[in-house]
Amino acid sequence: MIKIKKEFEIEQMRRSARILHDTFSEISRIIGPGVTTGELDRVAEEFILARGGKPAFKGYQGYPATICASVNEEVVHGIPGERILREGDIVGIDMGVINDGYYSDATRSYAIGEVSDEAERLLTTTMKALDLGIDKVREGNHLSDISHAIQKFSEENGYEVVRSLVGHGIGVELHEEPQIPNFGPPGKGPVIKRGMVFAIEPMLNAGTRDVVTRNDRWTTVTRDGNLSCHFEDTVAVTDGEPEILTR
């Protein structure tokens, strides 16, 4: 069942999302060549705690860190550590915050220094796919309208969407119903209603859409080793424009 949030609940999620937004701003100040993913994790955790929130990922199903840091061919769930970011890398930073029992979840992908034209185009296309998906988060649309908008734009631009990983509902749990694939025909599935809140998260691959999980049981990578990119926002359904809580 898809939970409908009351206004006070969405307000609580706004507060959680503000902490998350500001944490990304803090990471943006220091991310670059020579920085380790472990350092980004430390900064994120300290900032979230200082703002009165809690990292949503740390300890979730045994995950060991505050952020997921996924570099180049890593799609999602990269565990931060000693890896040094290099000029030309792209890295997706996925984070969540719990504040007063309510979750927010978002991903930002960054170019590290000067990147290739291919990497820059992948970053731009993935962000645009997210925006097009969010534009369908409107009362009266069907859930698959979000999925179709993401798939259509991505494939028109020569990219494959990952099919084994999906967006989701969010609220008092990090992952709530419904699952929101990044592919599918329009006009299918539940009707979107005011008060629903979704985490929309396209993951685009430059090569095959197939992915595999490394031996750490977390890090998911492209099967062919080509680049992947991930953006995500937490979005509330209103009686008008979608409200992007994490921006």
ABEGO torsion letter per residue (X at the ends): XBBBBBAAAAAAAAAAAAAAAAAAAAAAAABEBGBBAAAAAAAAAAAAAAAGBBBAABGBGGBABABBBBBEABABGBBBBABBBBBGBBBBBBBBBBBGGBBBBBBBBBBBEBBBAAAAAAAAAAAAAAAAAAAABBBGBBAAAAAAAAAAAAAAAGBBBBAABBBBBBEABABBOBBBBABEBBGBEBBBBBGBBBBBBBBBBABBABBBBBAAGABBBBAAGBBBBBBBBBBBBBABBBBBAAX
